[in-house]
Each structure stands twice: as C-alpha cells, then as structure tokens.
C-alpha cells in the first residue's frame, strides 16, 4: 500500500510539474508569422508601431472610418489565436459603419517579439490605449473596448484602470480557472493556473454600458459562462444571443449582427450620463 501511494503521489507531482511548465501552450495559440502591411488588406488603413512599457515594439493597424470623422473609436483585443489579419473583416465592417478601429497583436503574435502571458497582455493593451488617447487624442467618451474571448479578460482588466465609454464582450468567460476546469475536469487547474483573467470580477467593478455577445452553440466558452459575466456587470448591460453560432464561426468575426451590436452600444454610451 505504501508503494502504491508513493507511485500515485509521484505521478500527481509530475503531472502538476508538467502543467505548471507547459500550461501557456494550452492557453495561447499565436500565429507568429509576419502580417502584411495594413493597406494590402484594408483601404486607408495605417501601419502603427506600439511601444510597451517594458520596451517591446508591437505591430498594429489603425483603420479610419470609410468616410467622415469617426462615430467612435474601437480598441479591439483579440482572442488567443491567429493575428490581426484575421480581424480585417471586422475592422472593414466597422469602418463602413462609421467607426475607427485599432487592431493590434499581442507579444508573440503577428511577428512581434516576446511571449504571451496575462501580465504581458496587460502591458500590450495599455500601449494600444496610450496610442489612441495620447497620440490620436481620442477622448474617453468616444472610445469603445471590443474584446473577443481571451481578449475580454484583457479589456476588462484595462477598464478597471481606464474606463471606456462602453465595452463589447464577445464570448466572455467568468475567469480562466473556471473555464479550464470545465474543459479539463480531471486536472488540478485552479491549483496550478498562473494566468487568471477574472472577467466577471472585473466587470463588477466597471460602471459603463456593456454588451455581451455569445453563440448558443459555443463549445469553447459555454453560453452559461457568458451569461454569468452579463449578470455580474456593474454597468447597464445588454445581451446579444446568436442562435446556433459556435465560438469560431464567421458571424463572430464581423458581419451585420456584430456591427449592429456595436452601433447600439455606441448609441447607449453616447446617451450615458
């Protein structure tokens, strides 16, 4: 019996060690290839270089509205996979609706230096925020945050320090630990997880108009996770449910429903006291 217990303890210890060492490979799936210049994919778009407070230079695109001055400016924080080229359609659709958009890649994505982590992504989104506010003069009351999946953790954390006019959260989860426990119930996720992204906790501290968008067929972030985020929001919240939509379906990356949700959020934000 002692030998059996010793073997079991050793196996568990090794498993925890492996999870601790390699867990970020289960969280972040960057497309590290270099991204084409902005104008190759988007009319009138500009290539931008963001500099983080820890000295990294990150690639980004600024996309103005298709015509006229921006209705509002949207800071987009992407999910855990791909790079900003995968969000070109979203930026184009928002431009047609009168929005300016900033797309940026996190460290380790899109040919950027560094390796992704919760702390690192917090520095990256602050560099994007500073570019819009300090260099382009975007006022808070004209700034929206748009987070998708993992990016909802990025923008909600930013919002606790720099509240925007409004936030659109696409496929948000309560926190990474609860989501990981759903997918890996046989692993001690809560014990070993280093990156937490506590979305529900953050939205409970930010009093701004918020829109939560999710698909009913999402198996990556189950719908009840997004519903719990909506329930936790301190500010006025609206929920947009996309029947039959999965986590990575085309409807989640642009198109009429996402644009309508953004336009409605902007109108609510402009009416907010």
LUMRO-516361 format. One record per residue: residue in one letter; x negated, z negated, y negated of N, C-alpha, C in turn. Coordinates in pm, whole numbers, padded with zeros to 5 digits, always signed. Atoms other than C-alpha are relative to their C-alpha. Example, Ala and Ser with C-alpha at 12.3 -4.5 7.8 and 13.67 -1.06 7.14 Angstrom:
a-00089+00000+00119-01230-00780+00450-00090+00000-00120s+00082+00006+00119-01367-00714+00106+00077-00073-00109
This chain:
x-00083+00000+00121+00000+00000+00000-00086+00000-00126x+00090+00004+00115-00282-00083-00239-00061+00137-00027x+00061-00133+00016-00443+00255-00173+00102+00100-00056x-00105-00089+00051-00113+00436-00233+00022-00024-00148x-00020+00032+00141-00064+00255-00562-00117+00048-00084x+00118-00045+00072-00420+00334-00666+00002+00151-00019x-00008-00147+00010-00374+00703-00590+00107+00040-00101x-00108-00031+00093-00044+00709-00777-00042-00027-00144x+00048+00034+00135-00198+00535-01078-00100+00103-00049x+00101-00099+00038-00489+00781-01078+00064+00133-00037x-00069-00126+00028-00256+01082-01065+00070-00007-00135x-00070+00016+00127-00047+00949-01352-00098-00002-00117x+00100+00007+00106-00356+00869-01557-00058+00138-00030x+00053-00136+00018-00494+01220-01501+00103+00089-00070x-00105-00079+00062-00159+01373-01593+00012-00030-00148x-00009+00039+00141-00143+01176-01917-00121+00053-00077x+00122-00051+00065-00503+01274-01999+00011+00149-00026x-00017-00145+00017-00424+01642-01944+00101+00029-00110x-00101-00021+00104-00110+01620-02158-00055-00031-00139x+00058+00038+00129-00298+01443-02435-00094+00109-00052x+00101-00097+00040-00571+01707-02436+00059+00137-00032x-00047-00138+00010-00367+02026-02399+00141+00014-00056x-00140-00006+00039-00026+01937-02545+00028+00102-00109x-00028-00094+00109-00064+02154-02854+00012+00144+00049x-00018-00133-00057-00087+02459-02631+00143+00021+00049x-00140-00007-00038+00270+02378-02528+00092+00000-00122x-00080+00008+00123+00385+02345-02890-00017+00124-00086x+00030-00110+00092+00215+02622-03086-00040+00125+00078x+00029-00127-00065+00207+02987-02980-00033+00105-00107x+00032-00091+00112+00030+03167-03264-00036+00140+00046x+00054-00135-00009-00015+03540-03286-00114+00003-00100x+00116+00014+00088-00367+03523-03424-00052+00132-00052x+00048-00130+00046-00406+03896-03482+00023+00016-00149x-00012-00021+00145-00455+04013-03838+00128+00074-00033x-00128-00055+00044-00142+04106-04027-00027+00116-00095x+00021-00110+00095-00113+04441-04211+00029-00044-00143x-00027+00033+00141-00100+04444-04589+00150+00000-00024x-00143+00021+00025+00234+04349-04738+00073+00132-00024x-00070-00123+00039+00318+04695-04877+00013+00099+00115x-00020-00084-00117+00280+04856-04536+00134-00025+00066x-00127+00035-00063+00596+04677-04429+00113-00026-00099x-00102+00041+00095+00777+04575-04747-00027+00061-00138x+00012-00062+00131+00837+04765-05069-00023-00105-00109x+00031+00084+00116+00686+04599-05380-00058-00136+00036x+00054+00131-00041+00550+04310-05177-00147-00013-00039x+00138+00028+00040+00221+04145-05271-00072-00082+00105x+00083+00086-00083-00060+04009-05058-00046-00120-00082x+00033+00124+00069-00131+03648-05151-00095-00080+00088x+00087+00093-00072-00407+03406-05054+00029-00142-00048x-00026+00140+00030-00317+03038-05039-00122-00083+00038x+00113+00089-00031-00585+02768-05050+00052-00140+00022x-00048+00133-00034-00510+02440-04876-00092-00106-00059x+00079+00109+00057-00633+02102-04997-00121-00034+00086x+00119+00022-00082-00875+02091-04702-00085+00126+00011x+00093-00110+00018-01030+02423-04801+00023+00124+00084x-00027-00121-00077-00865+02683-04575+00069+00104-00087x-00068-00110+00068-00757+03023-04706+00097+00064+00098x-00107-00049-00085-00426+03140-04564+00062+00126-00057x-00066-00122+00043-00265+03481-04576+00149-00022-00022x-00143+00012+00032+00081+03515-04731+00045+00128-00067x-00062-00110+00073+00320+03771-04878+00103-00055-00097x-00106+00028+00096+00528+03741-05192+00084+00126-00012x-00091-00115+00002+00833+03967-05183+00102-00023-00111x-00097+00017+00108+01029+04007-05509+00136+00056+00040x-00132-00060-00031+01399+04094-05516-00005+00152-00016x-00002-00147+00004+01488+04461-05473+00018+00052-00142x-00018-00040+00140+01593+04476-05838+00028-00124-00083x-00028+00109+00093+01606+04248-06139-00083-00124+00026x+00067+00128-00017+01494+03888-06166+00054-00070+00125x-00045+00069-00122+01514+03658-05862+00126-00082-00024x-00116+00090-00002+01851+03497-05791-00052-00142+00020x+00076+00121-00026+01642+03218-05642-00119+00043+00084x+00118-00029-00081+01310+03198-05458+00006-00082+00128x-00010+00063-00132+01295+03118-05086-00140-00017+00059x+00125+00032-00070+00997+02947-04926+00032-00011+00149x-00031-00008-00142+01004+03035-04556-00111-00066+00082x+00092+00060-00097+00839+02813-04294+00043+00046+00139x-00036-00065-00125+00832+03000-03965+00000-00098+00117x+00003+00078-00122+00875+02873-03611-00139-00005+00060x+00130+00028-00062+00598+02810-03362-00067+00121+00061x+00057-00118-00065+00533+03168-03251-00009+00117-00097x+00011-00123+00079+00427+03505-03391-00079-00019-00128x+00060+00011+00133+00319+03558-03751+00097+00056-00102x-00095-00034+00107+00468+03656-04085+00056+00141+00012x-00053-00135-00018+00509+04022-03986+00133-00003+00074x-00126+00013-00074+00788+03906-03754+00115-00041-00091x-00104+00042+00093+00977+03780-04062+00021+00102-00112x-00012-00102+00103+00954+04105-04261+00146+00040-00021x-00141-00036+00013+01318+04193-04188+00076-00105-00079x-00065+00108+00075+01432+03854-04314-00030+00012-00149x+00038-00012+00141+01237+03897-04638+00065+00122-00065x-00062-00121+00053+01371+04252-04683+00149-00022-00027x-00143+00027+00018+01731+04138-04633+00024-00095-00116x-00014+00092+00112+01683+03850-04876-00029+00070-00133x+00030-00076+00122+01527+04087-05132+00121+00083-00042x-00118-00081+00031+01833+04313-05108+00113-00088-00056x-00103+00092+00048+02049+04006-05176-00039-00067-00132x+00040+00051+00131+01853+03924-05494-00097-00117+00002x+00093+00111-00010+01608+03662-05365-00145+00049+00000x+00144-00014-00024+01232+03644-05399-00034-00088+00120x+00035+00073-00122+01061+03523-05081-00151-00014+00011x+00140+00018-00036+00724+03377-04988-00007-00023+00151x+00031+00015-00142+00619+03432-04626-00147-00037+00012x+00141+00037-00018+00300+03259-04516-00024-00034+00146x+00037+00038-00136+00115+03198-04193-00073-00132-00002x+00070+00126-00017+00005+02857-04080-00145+00024+00043x+00137-00005-00053-00356+02783-03992+00004+00039+00149x+00004-00047-00138-00446+02961-03669+00093+00116+00029x-00095-00110-00015-00171+03221-03718-00041+00117-00089x+00019-00117+00086-00199+03577-03850-00142+00019-00049x+00139-00016+00039-00578+03579-03856-00054-00110-00088x+00047+00111+00083-00601+03253-04051-00097-00090+00078x+00090+00096-00066-00878+03002-03976+00075-00128+00037x-00054+00132-00033-00813+02660-03826+00087-00001+00124x-00084+00022-00117-00592+02519-03554+00124-00078-00043x-00123+00064+00047-00227+02417-03595+00017-00143+00051x-00038+00138-00031-00115+02054-03598+00104-00041-00103x-00101+00045+00096+00160+01860-03772-00063-00028-00136x+00069+00031+00125-00083+01731-04034-00047+00127-00069x+00049-00124+00058-00235+02075-04083+00111+00084-00060x-00112-00079+00052+00101+02248-04125+00057-00061-00128x-00045+00065+00123+00197+01989-04387-00087+00041-00119x+00090-00047+00106-00110+02091-04588+00026+00146-00033x-00023-00144+00020-00031+02460-04537+00123+00025-00086x-00122-00024+00076+00325+02440-04669-00014-00051-00143x+00024+00046+00137+00204+02243-04970-00078+00102-00080x+00070-00108+00069-00033+02524-05054+00098+00110-00041x-00103-00099+00032+00265+02763-05040+00088-00050-00114x-00081+00059+00106+00472+02528-05255-00073+00006-00135x+00076+00000+00125+00196+02497-05515-00012+00142-00056x+00009-00138+00048+00160+02875-05532+00128+00038-00076x-00125-00037+00065+00527+02916-05618+00022-00079-00129x-00031+00086+00116+00555+02623-05858-00107+00011-00108x+00108+00003+00099+00213+02624-06027-00040+00139-00047x+00049-00133+00038+00117+02992-06021+00111+00095-00040x-00111-00091+00034+00456+03164-06038+00106-00067-00085x-00090+00071+00090+00638+02898-06236+00143-00012+00049x-00135+00013-00055+00935+02867-06003+00047-00144-00020x-00050+00137+00020+01142+02564-06114+00070-00051+00125x-00062+00060-00118+01277+02322-05854+00144+00046+00018x-00141-00035-00011+01636+02415-05934+00022+00146+00040x-00009-00139-00046+01559+02775-05833-00077+00023+00129x+00082-00011-00120+01370+02701-05513+00078-00049+00122x-00061+00035-00127+01515+02702-05162-00107-00007+00108x+00084+00005-00119+01340+02597-04842+00079+00057+00118x-00060-00062-00118+01412+02802-04531-00092-00030+00118x+00081+00034-00116+01281+02651-04207+00065+00050+00127x-00055-00045-00127+01323+02803-03864-00066-00077+00115x+00048+00071-00118+01289+02589-03550-00109-00100-00038x+00107+00093+00036+00950+02414-03577-00016-00010-00152x+00011+00000+00145+00949+02515-03944+00099-00092-00069x-00090+00097+00062+01246+02286-04004-00069-00135-00015x+00080+00122+00014+01007+01999-03940-00097+00009-00115x+00096-00021+00108+00763+02150-04189+00067-00014-00137x-00062+00003+00133+01007+02199-04478+00070-00132-00028x-00067+00128+00028+01199+01874-04432-00102-00107-00037x+00104+00095+00039+00876+01677-04447-00044+00027-00143x+00035-00036+00138+00779+01867-04764+00107-00049-00097x-00110+00037+00088+01123+01795-04908+00004-00148-00032x+00003+00144+00030+01071+01419-04882-00092-00030-00117x+00090+00018+00115+00793+01460-05141+00036+00091-00115x-00035-00099+00103+00907+01771-05328+00138+00058+00033x-00134-00050-00034+01285+01812-05301+00028+00135-00065x-00036-00130+00057+01406+02171-05349+00142-00004-00054x-00140-00009+00040+01738+02292-05484+00091-00007+00121x-00078+00002-00123+01859+02333-05126-00086+00039+00118x+00074-00032-00122+01747+02374-04765+00090+00070+00100x-00065-00062-00114+01849+02611-04489-00085-00028+00123x+00071+00039-00121+01753+02479-04147+00058+00078+00117x-00044-00085-00112+01776+02732-03864-00052-00057+00131x+00034+00059-00130+01782+02578-03514-00085-00126-00014x+00078+00123+00013+01662+02233-03621+00019-00092+00120x-00007+00099-00107+01588+01959-03369-00015-00139-00060x+00005+00138+00050+01613+01582-03406-00144-00040-00029x+00144+00019+00013+01240+01535-03350-00063+00063+00124x+00066-00072-00109+00982+01694-03124+00000-00081+00129x+00001+00083-00120+00976+01397-02887+00131+00012+00077x-00128-00010-00070+01348+01413-02809+00020+00140+00057x-00010-00137-00053+01330+01791-02770-00090+00018+00121x+00091-00010-00113+01027+01767-02543+00052-00072+00123x-00055+00076-00112+01198+01505-02331+00112+00076+00069x-00105-00081-00061+01489+01745-02279-00058+00108+00092x+00059-00110-00077+01260+02021-02153-00091-00050+00112x+00094+00054-00099+01014+01801-01962+00038-00144+00034x-00047+00136-00025+01216+01500-01840-00088-00078+00098x+00086+00065-00099+00958+01428-01570-00135-00040-00059x+00127+00031+00063+00674+01384-01821+00018-00110-00105x-00009+00107+00100+00598+01084-02050-00023+00052-00142x+00018-00071+00128+00649+01295-02362-00013-00097-00117x+00001+00091+00115+00725+01011-02602-00127-00084-00005x+00120+00083-00006+00418+00821-02488-00122+00074-00054x+00125-00070+00028+00159+01094-02541+00008+00097-00118x-00015-00103+00103+00301+01320-02812-00070-00039-00129x+00073+00026+00125+00076+01347-03118+00073+00055-00122x-00073-00062+00110+00286+01579-03336+00148-00029+00018x-00134+00056-00015+00631+01438-03406+00110+00082-00068x-00098-00078+00076+00815+01646-03671+00139-00065+00004x-00129+00072-00004+01101+01394-03727+00101+00059-00099x-00089-00074+00090+01357+01634-03876+00119-00085-00044x-00119+00079+00035+01665+01410-03860-00035-00116-00093x+00045+00110+00085+01473+01121-04012-00028+00049-00142x+00034-00054+00133+01354+01342-04299+00126+00040-00077x-00119-00044+00074+01693+01496-04386+00085-00118-00044x-00073+00120+00040+01837+01147-04402-00055-00060-00128x+00063+00052+00123+01605+01086-04700+00005+00100-00115x+00003-00106+00101+01664+01410-04894+00143+00036-00040x-00136-00021+00048+01977+01438-05107+00009+00135-00073x-00017-00135+00056+02007+01815-05158+00098+00075+00088x-00087-00082-00085+02260+02074-05039-00078+00059+00117x+00068-00042-00121+02170+02164-04683+00094+00083+00086x-00075-00082-00095+02285+02435-04443-00074-00001+00133x+00055-00001-00135+02229+02404-04069+00059+00118+00075x-00041-00119-00074+02241+02728-03869-00049-00011+00143x+00045+00001-00138+02234+02740-03492+00088+00089+00086x-00074-00083-00093+02342+02954-03198+00052-00083+00116x-00060+00077-00108+02571+02830-02925-00070+00023+00134x+00069-00029-00125+02354+02991-02654-00149-00030-00009x+00141+00035+00018+02026+02841-02775-00043-00096+00111x+00051+00086-00107+01839+02704-02474-00134-00062-00036x+00127+00059+00045+01517+02626-02665+00028-00127-00080x-00048+00117+00074+01681+02393-02918+00150-00009+00027x-00142+00008-00035+02014+02292-02762+00087-00030-00123x-00086+00016+00118+02307+02304-03008+00023-00144-00042x-00026+00138+00039+02366+01929-02993-00114-00059-00081x+00113+00046+00083+02017+01875-03138+00023+00040-00146x-00025-00045+00137+02107+02084-03443+00119-00072-00061x-00117+00073+00050+02444+01912-03474-00039-00141-00045x+00044+00135+00037+02271+01574-03483-00079+00002-00132x+00070-00012+00128+02048+01695-03767+00101+00012-00113x-00105-00015+00103+02356+01806-03963+00067-00135-00027x-00064+00131+00017+02514+01464-03903-00089-00097-00076x+00093+00094+00063+02200+01290-04031-00026+00031-00146x+00036-00044+00135+02175+01483-04358+00060-00091-00107x-00046+00083+00110+02199+01271-04671+00080+00081-00101x-00066-00085+00097+02299+01558-04898+00121+00070+00060x-00116-00075-00051+02613+01773-04872-00047+00108+00097x+00047-00089-00105+02582+01976-04553+00111+00094+00046x-00089-00097-00063+02744+02290-04417-00066+00050+00127x+00051-00046-00128+02708+02414-04062+00049+00142+00025x-00033-00139-00035+02698+02782-03964-00032+00017+00148x+00015-00014-00145+02753+02838-03593+00008+00148+00036x+00005-00140-00043+02656+03173-03440+00037+00006+00148x-00045+00000-00140+02862+03215-03121-00082+00097+00085x+00072-00084-00095+02663+03346-02826-00143+00032-00036x+00136-00031+00045+02334+03355-03017-00101-00092+00065x+00110+00076-00055+02013+03246-02848-00106-00026-00106x+00101+00045+00095+01707+03097-03012-00078+00114-00064x+00083-00109+00050+01513+03423-03048+00074+00133-00010x-00078-00123+00017+01796+03674-03081-00022+00059-00139x+00024-00069+00127+01771+03931-03359+00080-00061-00115x-00086+00055+00105+02057+03767-03550-00064-00120-00068x+00066+00118+00056+01832+03466-03607-00111+00037-00099x+00116-00039+00080+01566+03667-03790+00037+00092-00117x-00045-00081+00111+01771+03833-04062+00140+00051+00028x-00133-00054-00019+02092+04027-04099+00104-00070-00084x-00106+00040+00091+02425+03967-04262+00033-00148+00008x-00044+00139-00011+02504+03621-04125-00102-00096-00062x+00104+00084+00060+02171+03465-04223+00000+00017-00152x-00001-00024+00145+02188+03629-04566+00121-00067-00064x-00120+00065+00056+02545+03510-04624-00019-00151-00008x+00024+00144+00001+02441+03157-04531-00095-00038-00114x+00094+00028+00108+02151+03175-04779+00065+00015-00136x-00072-00021+00126+02368+03315-05057+00095-00118-00028x-00092+00113+00018+02628+03042-05001-00074-00128-00035x+00081+00118+00032+02357+02776-05006-00048+00006-00145x+00048-00015+00138+02217+02914-05332+00113-00032-00099x-00113+00028+00089+02562+02901-05491+00031-00149-00004x-00021+00145-00004+02609+02541-05377-00109-00073-00078x+00112+00066+00068+02264+02447-05507+00011+00016-00152x-00012-00023+00144+02330+02601-05848+00114-00082-00060x-00112+00081+00048+02656+02404-05876-00029-00150+00008x+00031+00142-00021+02493+02076-05771-00040-00065-00132x+00036+00069+00125+02454+01815-06049-00149-00025-00007
